[in-house]
Amino acid sequence: MSPLNELDPNTASSNYNPIIQPSTQPDDENSQVGKNSEKNTGESRKRKSDAADEPENPPEIDDDDPRIYEGHMMTPNQVRRKIREFIEGGNMKVGELQQALEITPTSYQRFMRMTGTDEGSGTTIYPRAVRFFRKRELQGLKMAPAAKAANNNNKSPAKKKPKKSEQDGLLDVSGVALDGEETEEVPVYDTCDEVRRKVRAFLRKPDVSQQAFCRAVSDCCADEHKVQSRQLNAFLGKKGPMEGNTSAAFYGSYVFLEKLRIKEGKPKSKMREEMEGIYRNGVNTDHVENRFICKGNQRPVRDKYGRVSFVGSR
């Protein structure tokens, strides 16, 4: 896709006007008649003016308009932040935005759960969202900021905090002991990508917070290897079967998830059994594997198990 203008989600641009959605709730003040009608009409107009000065007839912008593809393109992470601000500002509801982008709720939720600067660049929603916001800019449509929405009682409801008792019970794996755990030498039989997938799935549980998960993961590491949220997010933002293999977040998360699997009595996955056959002593967690000796035009490539092979002529 051609580059698009980068829109800084942390800066309110003067080129935006929000889309005002018609209210489905009855307005008691505006329903009054008689001498109060004129006053109420003025107040209603004032409230709309506070939110946006929307052009009456915004120009149509085609997808192939060259102005859309000028300048720099927003990263997927910037798009996610802009979508959140757009929704929290009351400019559209989530379902309305999904319809405007012609995407499914599942695709939307999967993209919004991603982390990392470039994660999600290959999704359908990413280029469509960039074009959507770029078109609004070219049409002169402002975006109501989230702070103003809070003053107008349009703020999204705060996420309910999980109950401590339920969370502690879910994260408690102290009853399971693994060989080598005390010296931080538990063999790891998962790739970094596989651990990332499992961590993201676990964090989607309603009774788990990231901070509590980090504490549980830290308990699976040596005292000098405490995992904080920023370390976990840095690990989750990487991509590749061995990208992040020396991170304490990788080792600690694997140990925690392995103990949780045993606690819940679940069998090993097919991938896990295949990894045990490939890595007799577990994958390397001591040093980064990014230097290889190649001959001629060869280049190293990794398969999904993290194994390195060389392609090209010698």
C-alpha positions, 0 to 999 in steps of 0.5 A, spaced: 500 500 500 502 506 498 504 511 504 499 515 507 499 521 512 501 520 519 496 522 524 498 523 531 493 520 535 496 524 541 495 531 538 488 534 536 488 536 529 485 542 527 483 538 520 477 534 524 470 535 525 466 529 529 461 525 526 455 527 530 450 521 531 443 522 531 441 520 539 436 515 540 434 517 547 428 522 547 430 529 549 426 532 555 428 539 554 427 539 546 420 536 547 417 541 551 413 546 547 411 554 548 416 559 551 421 554 552 422 551 545 426 557 543 431 556 549 432 549 548 433 549 541 439 554 542 442 550 548 441 544 543 445 547 538 450 550 543 451 543 545 452 540 538 457 546 536 461 545 542 462 538 540 464 539 532 462 544 527 461 539 521 460 541 514 453 541 511 456 537 505 463 534 506 466 532 499 466 525 497 473 522 497 475 516 492 479 510 495 484 512 489 484 519 491 492 521 490 492 525 497 490 519 501 497 516 499 501 522 501 506 523 506 507 518 512 503 512 514 500 511 521 503 505 524 498 499 526 499 501 534 497 509 532 491 506 528 489 502 535 490 508 539 486 513 534 480 508 534 480 508 541 480 515 542 475 516 536 470 511 540 471 514 546 470 521 543 463 518 542 464 519 534 461 512 533 459 506 536 464 500 535 458 497 531 458 503 526 465 503 525 465 496 524 460 497 518 464 503 516 470 499 515 466 493 512 470 488 517 467 483 522 467 484 530 472 478 530 477 481 526 476 488 529 477 485 536 483 481 534 486 487 531 485 491 537 488 486 542 494 486 538 500 490 541 507 492 538 508 498 533 507 494 527 503 488 529 497 488 525 500 491 519 498 485 514 490 485 517 484 487 513 482 493 518 489 496 518 489 499 511 482 501 511 482 504 518 488 509 515 484 510 509 478 512 513 481 517 518 485 520 512 478 521 508 475 524 514 481 529 514 481 531 507 473 532 508 474 537 514 471 532 519 473 533 526 474 528 531 471 529 538 476 528 543 475 523 549 476 528 554 470 532 551 466 525 551 467 524 558 464 531 560 458 529 556 457 523 559 459 519 553 465 516 556 466 508 555 465 504 562 471 503 565 473 495 565 471 491 571 477 489 575 477 482 577 475 480 584 482 478 587 480 471 590 478 469 583 484 472 580 489 469 585 485 462 584 486 462 577 494 464 577 496 460 583 500 454 581 504 453 587 502 446 588 506 444 581 513 443 581 518 442 575 524 439 575 530 445 575 525 450 577 529 452 583 535 453 579 531 456 573 533 451 568 526 448 566 527 445 559 523 450 554 519 446 549 515 452 546 517 457 541 517 464 542 511 465 538 507 459 541 508 462 548 506 469 545 500 466 543 498 462 549 500 468 553 495 473 549 489 467 550 490 467 557 490 475 558 483 475 555 480 471 561 476 476 564 479 475 571 486 476 569 490 483 570 496 484 566 500 486 573 497 480 576 500 475 571 507 479 571 507 477 578 505 470 577 510 469 572 516 473 576 514 467 581 517 462 576 523 466 575 529 467 580 529 473 584 534 477 580 529 476 574 522 479 576 518 481 570 514 487 569 509 489 564 514 493 560 518 487 559 512 483 558 509 488 552 516 488 549 516 480 549 509 480 546 511 486 541 516 481 537 515 476 532 519 470 530 520 463 533 526 465 537 525 472 537 525 474 545 528 467 547 533 470 552 527 474 555 525 473 562 518 474 560 519 468 555 522 463 560 517 465 566 511 465 562 513 458 559 514 455 566 507 458 569 503 456 563 506 449 563 505 449 571 498 451 569 497 445 564 499 440 569 494 443 574 488 443 570 490 436 567 490 438 560 495 434 555 501 436 551 499 439 544 502 436 538 506 442 537 509 441 544 510 434 543 514 435 536 518 440 540 520 435 545 523 431 539 527 436 536 530 439 542 532 434 547 534 439 552 529 445 550 530 451 546 536 456 547 534 461 552 541 463 554 544 467 548 541 471 542 541 467 535 542 472 530 549 471 527 550 465 522 556 463 517 553 463 510 557 461 504 556 464 497 549 467 496 546 463 502 542 466 507 539 463 514 531 462 514 527 459 520 522 454 520 516 454 525 520 450 530 525 455 530 530 451 526 535 454 522 536 452 515 540 455 509 537 457 502 541 459 496 547 457 492 554 456 495 
